[in-house]
Amino acid sequence: MVDLSQSPFHLTQEQSDFVAQTVNNLTLDEKIGQLFFVIGQDDNLETFIETYKPGGMMYRPGPAATIKKNIQTIQNHANIPLFFAANLESGGNGIISEGTWLGNPLQMAATDDTESAYQLGKVASYEANQVGCNMSFSPIVDIDYNFRNPITNTRTFGSDPRRVLHMAQAQAKGLEENHVIPVIKHFPGDGVDERDQHLLSSINSLSAEDWSKTYGHIYKTLIDEGAPSVMIGHIYQPAWERKLCPSIADKDLRPASASRLLINGLLRTELGFNGLAITDATAMVGYNVIMPREQLLTETINAGIDMILFNKNIDEDYVAIRKAVETGVISKERLDEAVTRIIATKVAQQLLTVDNKLGIAIPETLTLKTEEHGVITSTIAQKSVTLVKDRDNLLPLSPDKTPRIRLVVLGDSDEGGFKEGGKVTDLFKVGLTELGFEVTPYQMDFHEMFEEGVEDLKEKCDLAFYVANVETASNQTTTRLNWIQLMAANAPWFASSLPTVFVSTANPYHLFDVPYLSTFINAYTGTPETVKAVLRKIVGHESFEGINPVDPFCGDFVAKL
């Protein structure tokens, strides 16, 4: 069984005895309920808790007052306090609509200052704490090795494993200061494949040795430092499965979320992780295609994973686990081991006390510190915006040199998966106008498309200003630039003749699609504070301070010219 005196629990004998007694007193239904980390509920909360008795619940962002009321209702009604989690990857906006959007992790990395990542954790956890959210599905410790990967990208701390580790350590410290449990993810590591594990089981194809020097070093360091929880991805790591079982057939290789070799073998034995393992969302296609779901849920628990995130049909999933326990496919010892880790984590993280009460109270008054957190966001923006290249010395811009600006904004849409949702069109239009420029937003013009030339265009504008707010998001196959299909009408075909500036407020790799451009700026996140920082920098009011946390040239020599 689990040694609760060891990391990451460090429980006293009294606490260990309490955990054992609690697990022993639970009914089979209550134990099964603890295994499930369900989707946040809004209606019939008491009935839902009585019926399913879940161990955790994850909420998507909503109004603070609503989220707080729901969590209070559930915690007051539950026999055992729940984990309440959110994707606090970019700030408190991961749990509440009013929360601070500090910036995506890649923006923190671009400051090359771990203080930014620490503040990301601290601000997010403070705001989460205000509504009773006690767990963060972050830090993300994936490494952005493949610029074509549509999901890692700005959600990572970049392509340097050392920087990823240091930033993750700082973010976790900030989270823990406000009693929010960090969950490092996505084991065994995303960012090598160019595909999205939301849509299929992706592959970490590094050799066992290379994995150990990179992803493995990050996980091992954080585990040794007491990381309480790890999220398990629907990601293969064939080299390590073959190392642990040289005779394994290709057909028997499994993504980590169903692999005993990668969980009990690599994570728990090789890396020494004793804490709570949670799957990534099991509603993902990348999970459900591994094998029939009823069998898969059982394989997940038997692999050494303790909690199942989300459901398809919740009743079917509960029945599948109950049937597996009753038939001995999941042993009672394995069930108790998983539940022990869940209860022990709640005790170790002060969510549950030995007198069986909710440990950390939800603040009575909602205090969000909006102004103070806004200042932190502005500081991060100032330090992160990165001038990738300015070949023709177009910067600084001024209304005297190029008074008429054509503004072309790409993306700026909520379509395609869960996004942060920051819109930048009006921010740039208003900001450039206030700086003294005459701004004309691009509109498709068939006469211009088929008949006009460079001189005609110069009669209309002095500079083209492109902004790409093409956010990475789950369930998208690519995040490349998509031009208007008819003649690529909005593409900068004129860039060799008309001064053209390109700013990305999201994906840092757009030079791959426009390598010929002279001036390219990466801003990483479309927060209002970041847009303001970009505007100050392009007119020379402040210098560019950001560093490239990834290779924005995508290995393309043309882009560097």
KERO-301688 format. One line per 10 residues: number of its first residue (from 0); their letters; for each residue x, y, z of C-alpha. Coordinates in Angstrom, 2 decimals. Each point is the difference from the previous one (the first is absolute). Last residue first. Layout:
BEGIN
NUM> A> X:Y:Z ~ ...
This chain:
BEGIN
560> LKAVFDGCFP> 16.86:37.15:-44.07 ~ -0.81:-2.08:3.05 ~ -3.26:-1.30:-1.47 ~ 1.88:-1.31:-3.03 ~ 2.24:-2.16:2.22 ~ -3.00:-2.00:1.23 ~ 0.62:-1.85:3.27 ~ -3.44:1.02:1.26 ~ 1.04:3.68:-0.10 ~ -1.79:0.61:3.31
550> DVPNIGEFSE> 2.42:-2.38:1.76 ~ -1.50:-0.23:3.49 ~ 0.37:2.04:3.21 ~ 1.03:3.00:-2.16 ~ 0.98:2.83:2.36 ~ -2.17:2.96:0.97 ~ 1.33:3.46:0.85 ~ -1.08:2.20:-2.92 ~ 0.68:3.63:0.85 ~ -2.47:2.64:1.09
540> HGVIKRLVAK> -1.68:3.01:-1.62 ~ 1.50:-1.00:-3.35 ~ -3.16:0.03:-2.10 ~ -0.06:-3.79:-0.32 ~ 0.74:-0.41:3.71 ~ -2.90:1.98:1.41 ~ -2.43:-1.77:-2.34 ~ 1.28:-3.43:0.96 ~ -0.30:0.83:3.70 ~ -3.58:1.16:-0.48
530> VTEPTGTYAN> -0.82:-3.26:-1.76 ~ 1.55:-1.90:2.90 ~ -2.09:1.86:2.57 ~ -3.17:-0.66:-2.00 ~ 0.82:-3.72:0.11 ~ 0.62:-1.69:-3.34 ~ 2.76:-2.37:1.08 ~ 3.32:-1.05:-1.59 ~ 1.13:3.54:-1.04 ~ 2.32:-1.02:-2.81
520> IFTSLYPVDF> 1.15:2.72:-2.39 ~ 1.03:-0.30:-3.66 ~ 1.47:2.64:-2.31 ~ 1.37:-0.73:-3.45 ~ -2.44:-2.61:-1.25 ~ 1.27:-2.71:-2.37 ~ -0.48:-2.84:2.47 ~ -3.81:0.41:-0.09 ~ -1.39:-3.51:0.64 ~ 2.84:-1.30:2.20
510> LHYPNATSVF> 0.24:3.50:1.45 ~ -3.26:-0.87:1.74 ~ 1.81:-1.98:2.69 ~ -0.69:1.96:3.19 ~ -3.72:-0.92:0.10 ~ -1.89:2.65:1.98 ~ 0.12:3.78:-0.25 ~ 2.01:-0.16:-3.20 ~ 1.08:3.35:-1.41 ~ 0.99:0.54:-3.65
500> VTPLSSAFWP> 1.31:3.28:-1.40 ~ -0.06:0.81:-3.72 ~ 1.63:2.86:-1.89 ~ -1.31:-0.10:-3.60 ~ 2.08:-1.28:-2.92 ~ 1.47:-3.31:1.13 ~ -3.06:-0.64:2.20 ~ -2.48:0.31:-2.89 ~ -1.25:-3.58:0.13 ~ -0.95:0.57:3.66
490> ANAAMLQIWN> -2.87:-2.53:0.03 ~ -3.56:1.38:0.20 ~ -1.04:-1.08:-3.50 ~ 1.36:-3.51:0.18 ~ -1.30:-0.17:-3.61 ~ -3.45:-1.09:1.22 ~ 0.72:-2.11:3.05 ~ 0.28:2.84:2.47 ~ 3.22:-0.88:1.78 ~ 0.41:-2.66:2.67
480> LRTTTQNSAT> 3.04:0.46:2.20 ~ 0.89:-3.23:1.78 ~ -1.59:-1.24:3.22 ~ -0.46:-3.59:-1.06 ~ -2.13:-3.06:0.82 ~ -2.23:1.79:2.46 ~ -1.67:-1.96:2.77 ~ 1.62:1.92:2.83 ~ 1.07:3.57:-0.52 ~ 2.84:2.07:-1.36
470> EVNAVYFALD> -1.01:3.58:-0.53 ~ 0.23:1.72:-3.37 ~ 0.15:3.67:1.00 ~ 2.11:0.96:-2.99 ~ 0.48:3.75:-0.37 ~ 1.19:1.50:-3.27 ~ 0.86:3.68:-0.40 ~ 0.38:1.12:-3.62 ~ 1.74:3.32:-0.43 ~ -0.42:3.16:-2.09
460> CKEKLDEVGE> -3.60:-0.47:-1.05 ~ -2.53:0.75:-2.75 ~ 2.05:1.48:-2.84 ~ 2.67:-2.55:0.82 ~ -2.48:-2.73:-0.94 ~ -0.49:1.45:-3.47 ~ 3.76:0.22:-0.37 ~ 0.33:-3.66:0.90 ~ -2.56:-1.27:-2.49 ~ -3.77:-0.10:-0.31
450> EFMEHFDMQY> -2.05:-2.15:-2.35 ~ -0.99:-3.36:1.48 ~ 0.11:0.33:3.77 ~ -0.34:3.76:0.15 ~ -3.19:-0.10:-2.05 ~ -1.27:-2.93:2.06 ~ 0.49:1.87:3.27 ~ 0.16:-2.03:3.22 ~ -0.02:2.38:2.93 ~ 3.10:0.92:1.95
440> PTVEFGLETL> -0.40:2.34:2.95 ~ 1.05:3.58:-0.75 ~ 2.04:1.80:2.65 ~ 1.18:3.61:-0.23 ~ 2.86:0.07:2.46 ~ 0.32:2.48:2.87 ~ 0.88:-2.26:2.93 ~ -3.65:0.04:1.02 ~ -0.87:-1.49:-3.39 ~ 2.52:-2.81:0.51
430> GVKFLDTVKG> -1.55:-0.83:3.37 ~ -3.59:0.14:-1.24 ~ 0.65:-2.35:-2.90 ~ 2.31:-2.25:2.02 ~ -2.42:-0.47:2.88 ~ -2.96:-0.22:-2.38 ~ 1.49:-2.99:-1.79 ~ 1.44:-1.73:3.07 ~ -2.60:-2.47:1.27 ~ 1.04:-2.17:2.96
420> GEKFGGEDSD> -1.95:-3.27:0.06 ~ 2.22:-2.15:2.23 ~ -0.84:-2.91:-2.27 ~ -1.78:-3.33:0.44 ~ -0.53:-1.58:-3.39 ~ -0.27:1.38:-3.52 ~ -1.89:3.24:-0.53 ~ 0.37:2.89:2.43 ~ 1.51:2.20:-2.71 ~ 2.67:2.68:-0.21
410> GLVVLRIRPT> 1.56:-1.93:-2.89 ~ 1.77:2.42:-2.32 ~ -0.05:3.77:0.39 ~ 1.06:2.26:-2.87 ~ 0.43:3.69:0.84 ~ 0.93:2.29:-2.91 ~ 1.91:2.92:1.46 ~ 0.15:3.55:-1.30 ~ 2.48:2.32:1.74 ~ 3.16:-1.90:-0.95
400> KDPSLPLLND> 3.05:2.21:0.60 ~ -1.59:2.90:1.95 ~ -2.53:-2.24:1.75 ~ 2.94:-1.88:1.51 ~ 1.28:-3.56:-0.01 ~ 3.14:-0.92:1.88 ~ 0.73:-2.25:-1.69 ~ 0.16:-0.63:-3.74 ~ 3.66:-0.91:0.25 ~ -0.04:-2.12:-3.17
390> RDKVLTVSKQ> 0.83:-3.28:1.70 ~ -2.05:0.54:3.15 ~ 0.04:-3.47:1.55 ~ -1.37:-1.96:2.95 ~ -0.88:3.02:2.12 ~ -1.38:-1.62:3.14 ~ -2.75:1.15:2.37 ~ 0.87:-1.54:3.37 ~ 1.23:2.64:2.45 ~ -2.72:2.60:-0.61
380> AITSTIVGHE> -2.71:-2.64:-0.03 ~ 1.17:-1.44:3.33 ~ -0.05:3.47:1.55 ~ -3.49:0.65:-1.36 ~ -1.33:-3.25:1.47 ~ 1.48:0.85:3.40 ~ -1.70:3.42:-0.12 ~ -3.30:-1.65:-0.86 ~ 0.37:-2.30:3.01 ~ 0.08:3.01:2.31
370> ETKLTLTEPI> -3.02:1.57:-1.71 ~ -2.10:-3.18:0.07 ~ 0.68:-0.89:3.63 ~ -2.73:-2.70:-0.21 ~ -1.72:0.22:3.40 ~ -3.11:-2.16:0.42 ~ -1.03:0.13:3.64 ~ -0.73:-3.17:1.97 ~ 3.29:-1.63:-0.92 ~ -0.36:-3.76:-0.69
360> AIGLKNDVTL> 1.23:-1.97:3.00 ~ 3.05:-2.24:-0.19 ~ -0.32:-3.26:1.94 ~ -3.46:-1.31:-0.78 ~ -0.78:-2.30:2.92 ~ 0.70:-3.65:0.74 ~ 1.46:0.54:3.49 ~ 3.34:-1.04:-1.47 ~ -0.20:2.95:-2.37 ~ -0.88:0.13:-3.70
350> LQQAVKTAII> 1.03:2.53:-2.62 ~ 3.32:0.52:1.79 ~ 2.19:-1.07:-2.93 ~ 1.29:-3.03:1.92 ~ -3.56:-0.96:0.97 ~ -1.39:0.32:-3.51 ~ 3.04:-1.79:-1.39 ~ -0.52:-2.82:2.51 ~ -3.64:-0.37:-1.06 ~ 0.93:-0.34:-3.68
340> RTVAEDLREK> 3.06:-2.17:0.62 ~ -2.05:-2.32:2.21 ~ -2.73:-0.18:-2.64 ~ 2.53:-1.26:-2.55 ~ 1.48:-2.57:2.39 ~ -3.47:-1.10:1.09 ~ -0.99:-0.74:-3.58 ~ 3.26:-1.88:-0.61 ~ -0.53:-2.11:3.12 ~ -3.63:-0.65:-0.95
330> SIVGTEVAKR> 1.32:-1.42:-3.25 ~ -1.08:1.48:-3.30 ~ -0.81:-2.96:-2.23 ~ -1.38:-1.58:3.19 ~ -3.50:-0.52:-1.35 ~ -1.55:2.46:2.47 ~ 2.76:2.53:-0.59 ~ -0.30:-0.12:-3.80 ~ -3.81:0.17:0.20 ~ 0.19:3.06:2.26
320> IAVYDEDINK> 2.46:1.70:-2.38 ~ -2.19:-0.59:-3.05 ~ -3.17:0.96:1.89 ~ 1.55:3.35:0.94 ~ 0.97:0.65:-3.61 ~ -3.45:-0.93:-1.33 ~ -1.66:2.32:2.50 ~ 2.29:2.89:-0.91 ~ -0.66:-0.28:-3.72 ~ 3.13:1.56:-1.48
310> NFLIMDIGAN> 1.95:0.82:3.08 ~ 2.49:2.47:1.41 ~ 3.43:-0.56:1.56 ~ 0.60:-3.50:1.36 ~ 1.93:-0.15:3.26 ~ 2.61:-2.32:1.50 ~ 2.21:-1.13:-2.88 ~ 2.07:-3.11:0.70 ~ -0.49:-1.85:-3.29 ~ -2.83:-1.94:1.67
300> ITETLLQERP> -2.07:3.19:0.21 ~ 0.52:0.82:-3.67 ~ -0.44:-3.59:-1.15 ~ -3.42:-0.04:1.69 ~ -1.05:3.19:-1.74 ~ 1.25:-1.46:-3.30 ~ -2.05:-3.19:0.22 ~ -3.26:1.92:0.26 ~ 1.27:2.53:-2.56 ~ 0.77:-2.53:-2.74
290> MIVNYGVMAT> 3.70:0.41:-0.93 ~ 2.47:2.81:-0.67 ~ -2.49:2.08:-2.03 ~ -1.65:1.48:3.09 ~ 3.06:1.73:1.36 ~ 1.17:1.99:-3.02 ~ -3.64:0.77:-0.80 ~ -0.12:1.98:3.21 ~ -2.84:-0.60:2.47 ~ 2.55:-1.58:2.31
280> ADTIALGNFG> 1.39:3.42:0.94 ~ 3.60:-0.35:1.16 ~ 0.39:-2.78:2.48 ~ 0.81:0.63:3.64 ~ 2.94:-1.40:1.99 ~ 0.25:0.87:3.71 ~ 3.32:-0.45:1.74 ~ 2.74:-2.60:0.43 ~ 2.12:0.97:-2.99 ~ 3.38:-1.72:0.14
270> LETRLLGNIL> 1.21:0.81:-3.51 ~ 0.91:-3.58:-0.94 ~ -2.64:-1.74:2.13 ~ -3.06:2.31:-0.04 ~ 0.32:1.85:-3.28 ~ 1.89:-2.57:-2.09 ~ -1.34:-3.39:1.07 ~ -3.28:0.56:1.83 ~ -0.99:2.76:-2.41 ~ 1.86:-0.55:-3.30
260> LRSASAPRLD> 0.06:-3.80:0.22 ~ -3.53:-0.24:1.33 ~ -1.16:1.88:-3.09 ~ -3.59:1.19:-0.49 ~ 0.32:3.77:0.50 ~ 3.66:-0.25:-1.04 ~ -0.90:-0.90:-3.59 ~ 0.36:-3.73:-0.60 ~ 2.33:-2.37:-1.86 ~ -1.51:-3.48:-0.27
250> KDAISPCLKR> -0.37:0.04:-3.79 ~ 3.70:0.82:-0.35 ~ 0.90:-3.20:1.84 ~ 1.75:0.18:3.37 ~ 3.07:-2.21:0.32 ~ 2.29:2.75:1.27 ~ -2.34:0.84:2.91 ~ 1.32:2.95:2.01 ~ 2.14:1.26:-2.87 ~ -2.79:-0.69:-2.49
240> EWAPQYIHGI> -2.48:2.02:2.06 ~ 2.63:2.72:0.33 ~ 0.60:0.23:-3.74 ~ -3.70:-0.12:-0.85 ~ -1.02:3.16:1.87 ~ -3.66:0.29:-1.04 ~ -2.19:2.93:0.98 ~ -3.54:0.08:1.34 ~ 1.32:2.17:2.80 ~ 0.33:-0.68:3.73
230> MVSPAGEDIL> -0.36:2.93:2.39 ~ 2.42:-0.08:2.91 ~ -0.69:0.88:3.63 ~ 1.68:0.96:3.26 ~ 3.34:1.24:-1.38 ~ 2.35:-0.47:2.96 ~ 3.38:1.37:-1.08 ~ 1.11:-3.48:-1.06 ~ -3.05:-0.15:-2.25 ~ 0.86:3.39:-1.52
220> TKYIHGYTKS> 3.55:-1.11:-0.74 ~ -1.05:-3.38:-1.38 ~ -2.65:1.55:-2.23 ~ 2.39:2.55:-1.50 ~ 2.83:-2.50:-0.39 ~ -2.35:-2.47:-1.67 ~ -1.25:2.57:-2.47 ~ 3.55:0.86:-1.07 ~ 2.92:-2.27:0.83 ~ -2.25:-2.99:0.66
210> WDEASLSNIS> -1.82:0.46:-3.31 ~ 3.32:0.13:-1.85 ~ 1.10:-3.28:1.57 ~ -3.33:-1.76:-0.56 ~ 0.06:1.14:-3.61 ~ -2.43:2.77:-0.87 ~ -3.19:-0.89:-1.88 ~ -2.54:1.64:2.30 ~ -3.03:-1.13:-1.96 ~ -3.59:1.17:-0.30
200> SLLHQDREDV> -3.18:-1.92:0.78 ~ -2.56:1.70:-2.22 ~ -2.16:3.13:-0.09 ~ 0.56:1.52:3.43 ~ 3.55:-1.34:-0.22 ~ 0.71:2.66:-2.63 ~ 2.53:-0.78:-2.72 ~ 3.45:1.33:-0.82 ~ 1.68:-2.48:2.34 ~ 2.86:1.11:2.22
190> GDGPFHKIVP> -1.94:2.57:2.03 ~ -1.74:-2.14:2.60 ~ 1.60:-1.77:2.94 ~ -0.25:-3.30:1.86 ~ -1.96:1.44:1.82 ~ -2.05:3.10:-0.86 ~ 0.14:1.73:2.54 ~ 0.96:1.15:3.49 ~ -2.93:0.32:2.42 ~ 0.49:2.86:2.47
180> IVHNEELGKA> -2.24:0.04:3.09 ~ -1.31:3.45:0.94 ~ 0.75:0.96:3.58 ~ 0.64:3.69:-0.73 ~ 3.78:-0.22:0.19 ~ -0.22:-3.35:-1.79 ~ -0.90:1.61:-3.31 ~ 2.92:2.43:0.12 ~ 2.46:-2.80:0.77 ~ -1.43:-2.06:-2.86
170> QAQAMHLVRR> 0.55:2.92:-2.38 ~ 3.62:0.35:1.10 ~ 0.78:-3.69:-0.38 ~ -1.69:-0.02:-3.40 ~ 2.09:2.96:-1.15 ~ 3.22:-1.68:1.11 ~ -0.90:-3.30:-1.64 ~ -1.12:1.50:-3.31 ~ 3.11:2.19:-0.05 ~ 2.22:-3.03:0.40
160> PDSGFTRTNT> -1.94:-2.01:-2.58 ~ 0.49:2.74:-2.64 ~ -2.83:-0.20:-2.56 ~ -2.48:2.39:1.53 ~ -1.86:0.56:3.26 ~ -2.99:-1.76:-1.49 ~ -3.59:1.06:-0.71 ~ 1.31:2.35:-2.73 ~ 0.69:-3.00:-2.27 ~ -1.30:-3.23:1.56
150> IPNRFNYDID> -3.27:-0.56:-1.92 ~ 0.61:0.40:-3.73 ~ 3.37:-1.79:-0.16 ~ 1.60:1.29:-3.20 ~ 2.75:1.80:1.89 ~ 1.22:-3.32:1.34 ~ 2.26:0.11:3.07 ~ -2.38:1.88:2.24 ~ 0.86:-1.74:3.26 ~ -2.90:-1.07:2.22
140> VIPSFSMNCG> 0.26:1.01:3.64 ~ -3.42:1.63:0.28 ~ -0.31:1.33:3.52 ~ -2.94:-0.58:0.22 ~ -3.37:-1.68:0.47 ~ -0.55:2.16:3.06 ~ -1.71:-1.20:3.17 ~ -1.81:1.70:2.89 ~ -2.78:2.04:-1.65 ~ -1.99:1.39:2.92
130> VQNAEYSAVK> -1.17:3.29:-1.53 ~ 2.64:2.32:1.47 ~ 2.64:-2.74:-0.21 ~ -0.18:0.14:-3.78 ~ 0.84:3.71:0.08 ~ 2.96:-0.56:2.30 ~ 1.07:-3.06:-1.98 ~ 0.08:1.88:-3.29 ~ 1.91:2.94:1.48 ~ 2.60:-2.21:1.67
120> GLQYASETDD> 0.52:-2.42:-2.86 ~ 0.44:2.66:-2.67 ~ 2.01:2.05:2.48 ~ 2.45:-2.89:0.35 ~ 0.15:-0.36:-3.78 ~ 0.89:3.67:-0.37 ~ 2.52:-0.17:2.84 ~ 1.69:-2.80:-1.93 ~ 1.50:2.62:-2.31 ~ 0.88:-0.78:-3.61
110> TAAMQLPNGL> -2.78:2.48:-0.90 ~ -0.79:-2.19:-3.00 ~ -0.67:-2.93:2.34 ~ -2.91:1.84:1.58 ~ -1.40:0.65:-3.47 ~ 0.37:-3.69:-0.79 ~ -2.12:-0.76:3.07 ~ -2.98:1.96:-1.38 ~ -0.74:3.40:1.46 ~ -1.19:1.68:3.16
100> WTGESIIGNG> -3.69:-0.47:-0.71 ~ -1.41:1.18:3.33 ~ -3.29:-1.48:1.12 ~ -3.37:1.62:-0.58 ~ -1.26:-2.96:-2.01 ~ 1.09:-2.39:2.73 ~ 1.92:-3.30:-0.10 ~ 2.66:0.25:-2.72 ~ -0.28:3.78:0.10 ~ 2.06:-0.26:3.19
90> GSELNAAFFL> 3.13:-0.12:-2.11 ~ 1.50:-1.58:-3.10 ~ 0.18:-3.70:0.83 ~ -2.56:-0.03:2.81 ~ -1.84:-2.82:-1.75 ~ -2.49:-0.61:2.77 ~ -0.38:-2.42:2.90 ~ -2.28:-0.54:2.96 ~ 1.20:-3.00:2.00 ~ -2.97:-1.11:2.03
80> PINAHNQITQ> -0.56:-0.04:3.74 ~ -1.17:-3.36:1.42 ~ -3.58:-0.37:1.23 ~ -1.10:2.51:-2.63 ~ -2.85:2.44:0.66 ~ 1.93:2.99:1.30 ~ 2.68:-0.52:-2.67 ~ -2.64:-0.10:-2.72 ~ -1.86:3.12:1.09 ~ 3.23:1.94:0.54
70> INKKITAAPG> 1.26:-1.00:-3.45 ~ -3.23:1.07:-1.66 ~ -0.16:3.33:1.82 ~ 3.62:0.80:-0.84 ~ -0.45:-0.84:-3.67 ~ -3.12:2.15:-0.20 ~ 1.53:3.00:1.79 ~ 3.14:-0.19:-2.10 ~ -1.83:-0.04:-3.33 ~ 1.15:-2.96:-2.10
60> PRYMMGGPKY> 3.22:-1.62:-1.18 ~ -0.04:-3.80:-0.51 ~ -0.41:-2.03:3.15 ~ 1.63:-3.27:0.94 ~ -1.40:-2.35:2.63 ~ 1.66:-2.46:2.34 ~ -0.53:-3.10:2.10 ~ -3.50:-0.63:-1.28 ~ -2.89:-1.20:2.21 ~ -2.12:-0.99:-3.03
50> TEIFTELNDD> -3.60:0.06:1.21 ~ 0.23:2.11:3.15 ~ 2.27:2.50:-1.75 ~ -2.33:0.30:-3.00 ~ -3.07:0.33:2.20 ~ 1.59:2.80:2.02 ~ 1.15:1.82:-3.15 ~ -3.35:-0.05:-1.80 ~ 1.32:2.46:-2.59 ~ 3.38:1.63:-0.71
40> QGIVFFLQGI> 2.45:-2.90:-0.31 ~ 3.72:0.01:-0.70 ~ 1.20:-3.02:-1.98 ~ 1.00:-3.01:2.08 ~ 3.19:-1.22:1.63 ~ -0.90:-3.63:0.72 ~ 1.95:-2.39:2.18 ~ -1.67:1.24:3.19 ~ -3.36:-1.19:-1.32 ~ 1.26:-3.57:-0.22
30> KEDLTLNNVT> 0.96:0.13:3.66 ~ -3.38:1.45:0.96 ~ -1.83:-2.68:-1.98 ~ 2.07:-2.73:1.70 ~ -0.88:1.42:3.42 ~ 2.56:2.10:1.83 ~ 0.95:-0.94:3.56 ~ 3.32:-1.63:-0.92 ~ 1.09:3.03:-2.01 ~ -0.74:2.32:2.91
20> QAVFDSQEQT> 1.75:-2.28:2.50 ~ 3.11:-0.18:-2.16 ~ 0.04:3.79:-0.50 ~ -0.48:0.62:3.72 ~ 2.79:-2.42:0.86 ~ 2.29:1.85:-2.37 ~ -0.97:3.33:1.58 ~ 0.74:-1.25:3.49 ~ 3.26:-1.54:-1.15 ~ 1.02:3.34:-1.48
10> LHFPSQSLDV> -0.29:0.52:-3.72 ~ 2.95:0.94:-2.23 ~ -2.22:-0.23:-3.11 ~ 2.32:0.71:-2.96 ~ 2.20:-1.55:1.16 ~ 0.11:-2.75:2.63 ~ -2.01:-0.57:3.19 ~ -2.97:-1.05:-2.13 ~ 1.70:-3.19:-1.19 ~ -2.55:-1.28:-2.52
0> M> -0.92:-3.66:0.18
